[in-house]
Amino acid sequence: MRNTAPSATTHMPLTILVWDIAGSCALLSSLPLATYCAVVRACQEQAAETIEAHGGFVARYMGDAVLAYFGYPAPTANDPERAVRAALALNLRCTHQGVTVRSRVALASGPVIVASPIGTLAAREFPAFGEAPSLAARLIGVTPPEAVVMDDATRAALPSPLSFQKLGGLSLKGFAHVRRAWRVAPPAHGAPLCRQARTPAYEAA
């Protein structure tokens, strides 16, 4: 069941996934409000189902976005990989009531403190404190529509056969030390996303 997790404050490594509708302001201005709300909600639910199917924990709905944790409530050795699997499985072009919207995904990994939940039952939120949640939120702003972008830490934890495009020269508020991110390309058709030994190839763009 969604939003089921320990209630105590927990310190752990996480991969944070933010799914977001691209161009939501233009979409809002072009649709009746009720239609906009129905479309956003349907696409959020579709995204959440895919995230949970890949072992992610949906922590919060934020406006037209979904915030999810990989590694909570129990961390595993392949949380970044599971997060990327989920990101690549998400339908980044969602259609509901004849309206098609494009979305995007940002990922960041690092040590996080997950606080006790706020609210009750289905309305509960699980706030996470650390650099990774804030960085993922910043990266979503530089992620093109229908793309998956991640930070250095997430990329370094991934196996082959993924390929990447470097997004350099970034200027992210509050993250002066983060000057690049990585746009991920899906593996070739039929290629498994399985863990392999680290090689120097991970240092290449």
N, C-alpha and C positions, 0 to 999 in steps of 0.2 A: 504494500500500500504506500502511496506517495507520502512524503514527509513523515516517515517513521524512522526514528533514530534515537540514540541515547540523549538524555536531557542534560548531561553534565558537560561543562566546558572541556573541549578536547584539543590537544596540540598535536598536529600531524602534517605530513607532506600531502599536498593535494594538487591535482590538475583542475583548474577552473575553466569551465566552458560557458561562454556567453553567446547565445543565439539571439539575433536581432533582425527586425524587419528593416530593410534598406528603403530610404525614401518615404518614411512613414508620414512625414508632414504633408508631402504632396498627395499621398494617398488619402489622408484625412480630409484634405480640402476638396478632393474630387468625388467623395462618396457621402451619401447620407450617414449621419452619425451611427444609427443603428446598424447599418450594413457594415460600416468600418469596424465596429465593435465585434460583430459576428465573425467577420473575416479574420481579424487579429486573434480572437479566441480560438477559432478552429485551427489556425496555423500554429498557435502556441501548443495546443493539445497534441497535434501531430508531431511537433518537435519533441515535446516531453515524452511521448510514447517511444520514440526512437532512442532518445537518450537513456531512458530506463531499460530498454531492451538490451543496451550495451553496458549495463551495470552502473550507469550514472545515477546520482541522487539529485532530484530536482529540488532545489532549496528555496526558490522564489520566482514568482512572476513579477517582472518590473516593467510596467507600462506595456510596451509592445515587445518586450524581451523575455528570455528565460535564462535564469542563472542555475548552473548545475555544478556539482562536485563529483570528481572521480577520485576515489580513495577514502570516501566517507560513507558509512561510519567505520569501515575497516579498510585500512590501506593494503594494497597488494603491489607486487613488483612491477606490474605492467599497467598501472593506472594511466600514464600518459598515452600509451598505445591504445587502450580502450577508449579514451577520450577522442583520439584522432579517428578511430574506427567509427565512433558515433557521429563525429563531424562529417566524415565522408559519406555516411549513410543518410544523413539528413537530406530531405527534399528541399533544396534552396530556391525552388520555384513552386510555390503552393497556390492552388486554385480552390476557391470556395465561393459559392453563389455566383459563379461566372466571373469573379474577380481574381486576377493572378497577381501575386505579390512576390517579390524577390527578397531573400534574406541572406545573412552572412553569419560567420562564426569566428570567434576569437578565443584563443587558448593561452593560458599561462600557468606555470607550475612553480611551486615553492612551499616553504613551511607556512602553515596557517593555523590560527586558533579559531575553532568553531565554537561559538558561545552557545549557551543554553537557548532553546527556541523561544521566540517571541510569538504570542498569540496562542490560539487553541485550535485543535482539530485541523480541518483542511486549510485554515487560514494561517497556520503556523509558518514562521520564517526562521531560518537558521543562519544568522549573521556570521560571516567569516572575516577575520582580521589578519592582515598580512599584505605583503607586496603583491602577491599573485592575483588576488581578486581585483585590486585597483588597476593593476597593469592590464588584465584582460578587458576591463571596462574601457581603458584608454585605447587599447588596440582595436576594439570594435569600431572606433571612430575612423581608423585608417584602413579598414578592411573593405575592399570593393564588394559590390553585390555579387552573390553566388560564389563567394570565395571563402577559404579557410586560412586564417593567419595565426601564427603562433610565435611565442618568444623563444629565446635561445635555449632556456632550460628545458622546454618541452621538446624542441627539436633534438637536443642532444640525447634525450632518452629514447628516441625512436629507432627502430630497425630499418633496414632496407626493405622493400625496394622503392621507397618514396623518393620523389625528387622535389626540389624547392626552387622558388624564385626569391631572391633577396630583396626586401624592401628597405632601402638604406636612406640615410639622411633624415631620420624621424626626429620630430620635436614634440615629445609627449609631456603635457603638463604634469609636473611632479616627478618626472622620470628623466632627468637630464642625462643619466648614465645609459639610458636605452636609446641607441642610435639606429637599431635595425630590428627587423622582424622577418618572418619567413612565410611566404605563401606556399601552401602545399598543393601538389598535384596528386591526383589519385594514382594508385599503382596500376601498371598495365593490366589489361583484361586477363583475368585468370591468375595473376601473380598473387601469392599469399602475402599478407602482412604479418610475418612471423619474426620472432626475435632472433637476431643473429649477433655474432661477435662484433664488438666495436672495431672500426677500422679508421684510418686517417681520412677516408672519404667523407666523414661527417664534418670535417673542417672546410670542405669545399662548398661553394655556393650551389 
